[in-house]
Amino acid sequence: MKTLIVYAHPEPTSLNGSLKDLAVSTLETAGHEVRVSDLYAMNWKAVVDAADYGPDASSPLKVALDSGRAFDAGTLTPDVRAEQGKLLWADTIIFQFPLWWYAMPAILKGWVDRVFTYHFAYGVGEHSDTRYGERFGEGTLAGRKALLSVTAGGPESHYAARGINGPIDDLLFPIHHGILYYPGIEVLPPFVLYGTDRMTGEDYPDVAKAWEQRLLTLESTEPIAFRRQNFGDYEIPSLHLKEGLEPAGRTGFRLHVRG
Ligand SMILES: Cc1cc2nc3c(=O)[nH]c(=O)nc-3n(C[C@H](O)[C@H](O)[C@H](O)COP(=O)(O)OP(=O)(O)OC[C@H]3O[C@@H](n4cnc5c(N)ncnc54)[C@H](O)[C@@H]3O)c2cc1C
């Protein structure tokens, strides 16, 4: 595998830092190539603004159009071009981050905002009566797999079906489906560690073992069976799931998963 690890934690000695280091050593020892984008260490610029498009920025600023034009012209900033190059190089992408306010840290969201540009990650492909662009199962990043490795302070029961935070699959749906599956990446079931704020050094060996196990079985892990957009499950252009495709009683985000 060629694995890109996108890592977002400000403290190198954190649990997230340890999990990132363990992923690098485990994968390299198993003979895989690994590259790491350590966003805090890179001092990653986390906000999109006119400076991203230099003198070519439109006024008023049109982020999507400007980013697509700069992508086409090869004039995106070097940091963004480097990350797009890493994504095209990789066949597997691991995101390592703590759950902050039910979501990814801002620096990682900013990485997505700036790297997943128009014409690269969205605005790809033709629209017709049978196709609505290349997205959700097709797109620039098709053929790649991604895995979220997430640490949460709350215990697992808070993320269960009736838990106060809602199911973890629901919280991660915007990333899994809206960010990763959108440009064509297949999404592996996440590796989630719960109750991490109460973890002690004694808990770490078991955690490390579980993480190593996931890493060494990535190639044989089945992705989440999200429905592909242009292959008959959805009406076009409404993009409603066709009636009767879902198992009886299923609602919500799970509608978009087959089986
Ligand atoms: C802004 C913010 C928002 C948050 N929002 C949420 C939320 O919405 N939902 C939620 O559930 N939680 C939330 N949290 C909690 C957060 O998810 C956890 O604090 C985080 O996941 C813990 O990861 P860490 O890498 O920072 O852990 P660390 O604090 O670095 O480590 C946690 C523990 O792991 C152990 N440990 C770490 N590394 C090792 C090692 N190498 N060897 C042995 N032991 C080790 C230590 O005992 C340590 O105390 C939030 C926290 C913040 C700061």
The ligand as a Gaussian input file, in Angstrom:
#p B3LYP/6-31G(d) Opt

LIG

0 1
 C      -11.985000      21.500000      21.908000
 C      -12.349000      20.112000      22.357000
 C      -13.570000      19.582000      21.969000
 C      -13.901000      18.274000      22.323000
 N      -15.091000      17.749000      21.898000
 C      -15.418000      16.480000      22.180000
 C      -16.608000      15.885000      21.683000
 O      -17.398000      16.509000      20.955000
 N      -16.873000      14.594000      22.002000
 C      -16.030000      13.865000      22.808000
 O      -16.301000      12.694000      23.057000
 N      -14.871000      14.393000      23.273000
 C      -14.548000      15.669000      22.962000
 N      -13.353000      16.187000      23.410000
 C      -12.393000      15.310000      24.090000
 C      -11.353000      14.809000      23.080000
 O      -11.978000      14.029000      22.073000
 C      -10.250000      14.015000      23.759000
 O       -9.627000      14.903000      24.675000
 C       -9.226000      13.487000      22.783000
 O       -9.840000      12.596000      21.893000
 C       -8.094000      12.760000      23.492000
 O       -7.062000      12.540000      22.545000
 P       -5.602000      13.171000      22.812000
 O       -4.692000      12.661000      21.733000
 O       -5.714000      14.652000      22.956000
 O       -5.303000      12.469000      24.199000
 P       -4.200000      12.740000      25.304000
 O       -4.742000      13.725000      26.278000
 O       -2.880000      13.005000      24.699000
 O       -4.133000      11.302000      25.966000
 C       -5.216000      10.737000      26.686000
 C       -4.652000       9.701000      27.638000
 O       -4.104000       8.649000      26.869000
 C       -2.965000       8.124000      27.536000
 N       -1.851000       8.070000      26.577000
 C       -1.623000       8.911000      25.552000
 N       -0.532000       8.521000      24.863000
 C       -0.054000       7.420000      25.463000
 C        1.040000       6.570000      25.218000
 N        1.859000       6.744000      24.184000
 N        1.274000       5.558000      26.050000
 C        0.459000       5.361000      27.073000
 N       -0.644000       6.132000      27.346000
 C       -0.891000       7.149000      26.542000
 C       -2.645000       9.024000      28.696000
 O       -2.998000       8.350000      29.876000
 C       -3.517000      10.216000      28.501000
 O       -4.005000      10.714000      29.706000
 C      -13.008000      17.503000      23.098000
 C      -11.786000      18.054000      23.509000
 C      -11.460000      19.338000      23.139000
 C      -10.127000      19.909000      23.569000

